[in-house]
Amino acid sequence: MVLLEPLVPTITTIHTQLMQVPGVRWLIGGSCGLLMQNVDIGRSPRDLDIYVDKNDVSVIHSSLQDYSVDTPVYSQTSIYASILSHYQIHGDTVEVVGDFKVQAFDSFYQVEAAYLWEDHSYTAAIGNHEVKVMPLAHELLFNLLRNRPDRYEAIYRAMIAAPELHMPTLHALLQRNSWGLAFEKRLGELIDSC
């Protein structure tokens, strides 16, 4: 976890700020979340991604107001839709992604942060704190949908090394979302190749 050391003060600040907000659910995702679960991404993270549900966006923004670069705004691309806001904490860029949805390969995937936080998150020790991290099953599906084999192959290898930890979450997310034939084919090819 040496690659994460520069981000520890930032994660600690976020944790401290958001601990003051009862009931808020947030998870670290992206390259930081992968490194926290020992998935080798080949480089240090460039920023910190935090995932939240729509109903937590404004309260999190208020808690991190002193660090804000902008205000939460709805953003939509050809495959992504979310409410994005950005923060600078200890020189690090933090992106808060609220109500995240992905549409690709005739599939629709929605991140349910509170559900994942409660039932499927990974807990990582950062300094003297414990933080919740996006499950590898989410990262697998997300990277399959955005066609990032450099990520999803490494993620799947980590998942099959401990299937009892990861496969129940994968099955739950597959059932809670809508998947097209092209996506199912890609997932099947990945499973067959490992």
Secondary structure per residue as TSV (DSSP state, phi and psi in degrees):
chain	resnum	aa	ss	phi	psi
A	1	M	-	360.0	15.0
A	2	V	G	-57.4	-35.8
A	3	L	G	-62.5	-23.3
A	4	L	G	-89.1	-13.9
A	5	E	G	-52.7	-41.5
A	6	P	G	-61.5	-23.5
A	7	L	G	-90.9	-6.5
A	8	V	H	-58.8	-45.3
A	9	P	H	-60.9	-36.5
A	10	T	H	-66.9	-46.6
A	11	I	H	-62.1	-40.2
A	12	T	H	-63.6	-41.8
A	13	T	H	-62.7	-45.7
A	14	I	H	-61.3	-46.3
A	15	H	H	-58.2	-46.8
A	16	T	H	-62.0	-44.3
A	17	Q	H	-64.6	-44.6
A	18	L	H	-80.6	-16.3
A	19	M	H	-64.3	-22.2
A	20	Q	T	-80.4	-4.2
A	21	V	S	-110.3	102.6
A	22	P	T	-62.6	136.1
A	23	G	T	82.5	-4.1
A	24	V	-	-73.8	140.3
A	25	R	-	-120.6	122.7
A	26	W	-	-144.1	148.6
A	27	L	E	-134.6	143.2
A	28	I	E	-83.3	131.8
A	29	G	E	-129.7	-165.0
A	30	G	H	66.9	-151.8
A	31	S	H	-63.2	-35.0
A	32	C	H	-64.3	-46.2
A	33	G	H	-62.0	-36.5
A	34	L	H	-67.2	-44.8
A	35	L	H	-62.2	-37.1
A	36	M	H	-64.0	-20.4
A	37	Q	T	-109.5	21.1
A	38	N	T	62.4	33.2
A	39	V	-	-95.6	119.7
A	40	D	-	-76.7	116.0
A	41	I	-	-105.1	1.1
A	42	G	S	80.3	5.5
A	43	R	S	-163.3	166.9
A	44	S	-	-76.4	147.1
A	45	P	-	-63.7	143.9
A	46	R	S	-90.4	-21.7
A	47	D	S	-155.8	-176.1
A	48	L	E	-124.0	124.1
A	49	D	E	-104.4	128.8
A	50	I	E	-118.6	129.8
A	51	Y	E	-108.3	135.3
A	52	V	E	-142.5	163.9
A	53	D	-	-84.1	163.1
A	54	K	G	-54.8	-41.6
A	55	N	G	-71.8	-10.0
A	56	D	G	-102.7	-4.9
A	57	V	H	-58.6	-51.9
A	58	S	H	-70.0	-36.6
A	59	V	H	-69.8	-35.3
A	60	I	H	-68.4	-41.9
A	61	H	H	-60.9	-41.9
A	62	S	H	-61.4	-40.4
A	63	S	H	-67.8	-30.7
A	64	L	T	-104.4	14.9
A	65	Q	G	-52.1	-39.2
A	66	D	G	-63.5	-17.7
A	67	Y	G	-109.7	1.3
A	68	S	B	-70.8	143.6
A	69	V	S	-101.4	-29.3
A	70	D	S	-150.9	-173.2
A	71	T	-	-110.5	157.7
A	72	P	-	-59.3	132.4
A	73	V	E	-140.3	142.7
A	74	Y	E	-68.9	134.1
A	75	S	E	-131.8	135.9
A	76	Q	E	-138.6	132.4
A	77	T	-	-118.5	-168.4
A	78	S	S	-65.0	-26.4
A	79	I	S	-124.9	-18.1
A	80	Y	E	-111.2	148.7
A	81	A	E	-141.6	134.1
A	82	S	E	-166.9	172.7
A	83	I	E	-108.4	112.8
A	84	L	E	-107.1	142.1
A	85	S	E	-145.7	155.0
A	86	H	E	-130.0	150.0
A	87	Y	E	-142.6	150.9
A	88	Q	E	-115.7	115.5
A	89	I	E	-129.5	119.3
A	90	H	T	52.8	36.3
A	91	G	T	82.0	-1.0
A	92	D	E	-99.7	144.2
A	93	T	E	-85.6	127.6
A	94	V	E	-118.5	129.5
A	95	E	E	-113.8	123.6
A	96	V	E	-98.1	122.7
A	97	V	E	-111.7	110.5
A	98	G	E	-104.9	143.2
A	99	D	E	53.0	51.5
A	100	F	E	-77.4	129.1
A	101	K	E	-132.0	143.8
A	102	V	E	-128.7	132.6
A	103	Q	E	-125.8	115.6
A	104	A	E	-162.9	156.3
A	105	F	T	51.5	42.4
A	106	D	T	56.0	30.1
A	107	S	E	-122.7	156.5
A	108	F	E	-132.7	121.7
A	109	Y	E	-127.1	127.7
A	110	Q	E	-120.0	130.1
A	111	V	-	-77.8	125.1
A	112	E	-	-110.6	89.3
A	113	A	H	-60.5	-45.1
A	114	A	H	-64.0	-41.9
A	115	Y	H	-60.5	-47.5
A	116	L	H	-64.3	-42.0
A	117	W	H	-58.4	-45.5
A	118	E	H	-73.5	-41.9
A	119	D	H	-112.7	-22.8
A	120	H	T	-138.5	6.6
A	121	S	-	-77.8	161.4
A	122	Y	E	-100.0	138.1
A	123	T	E	-103.3	126.3
A	124	A	E	-118.6	143.4
A	125	A	E	-88.5	124.0
A	126	I	E	-126.0	110.7
A	127	G	T	60.6	-127.1
A	128	N	T	-95.2	10.2
A	129	H	E	-116.1	159.5
A	130	E	E	-113.6	132.2
A	131	V	E	-123.4	155.6
A	132	K	E	-95.5	139.5
A	133	V	E	-124.0	144.1
A	134	M	-	-55.1	136.2
A	135	P	-	-66.6	152.7
A	136	L	H	-61.2	-29.6
A	137	A	H	-60.6	-40.6
A	138	H	H	-60.8	-48.9
A	139	E	H	-61.6	-36.0
A	140	L	H	-62.4	-52.1
A	141	L	H	-62.2	-45.0
A	142	F	H	-59.6	-45.6
A	143	N	H	-74.5	-28.2
A	144	L	H	-64.5	-44.0
A	145	L	H	-65.8	-30.2
A	146	R	T	-99.4	11.2
A	147	N	T	58.2	53.4
A	148	R	-	-115.9	77.9
A	149	P	H	-60.0	-29.0
A	150	D	H	-59.8	-28.8
A	151	R	H	-93.7	-51.3
A	152	Y	H	-68.6	-27.8
A	153	E	H	-67.6	-44.0
A	154	A	H	-65.3	-39.3
A	155	I	H	-63.5	-45.9
A	156	Y	H	-65.5	-37.2
A	157	R	H	-60.6	-41.0
A	158	A	H	-66.0	-37.5
A	159	M	H	-66.7	-42.9
A	160	I	H	-75.9	-12.4
A	161	A	H	-71.9	-22.9
A	162	A	S	-142.3	66.6
A	163	P	H	-60.5	-30.6
A	164	E	H	-64.6	-24.8
A	165	L	H	-84.3	-33.5
A	166	H	H	-108.9	-32.9
A	167	M	H	-68.7	-36.4
A	168	P	H	-59.3	-38.2
A	169	T	H	-67.2	-42.9
A	170	L	H	-59.0	-46.1
A	171	H	H	-62.6	-40.0
A	172	A	H	-63.4	-44.6
A	173	L	H	-69.4	-34.8
A	174	L	H	-64.1	-36.7
A	175	Q	H	-76.5	-28.4
A	176	R	H	-85.5	-5.5
A	177	N	S	-130.7	179.9
A	178	S	B	-115.2	127.7
A	179	W	-	-125.3	133.5
A	180	G	-	-87.1	167.7
A	181	L	H	-62.1	-37.2
A	182	A	H	-64.3	-40.0
A	183	F	H	-67.0	-45.5
A	184	E	H	-60.7	-36.7
A	185	K	H	-64.7	-44.8
A	186	R	H	-63.0	-43.4
A	187	L	H	-63.1	-43.3
A	188	G	H	-61.3	-40.4
A	189	E	H	-65.0	-38.1
A	190	L	H	-64.6	-45.5
A	191	I	H	-61.6	-42.2
A	192	D	H	-67.7	-28.4
A	193	S	H	-81.6	-14.4
A	194	C	-	-104.0	360.0
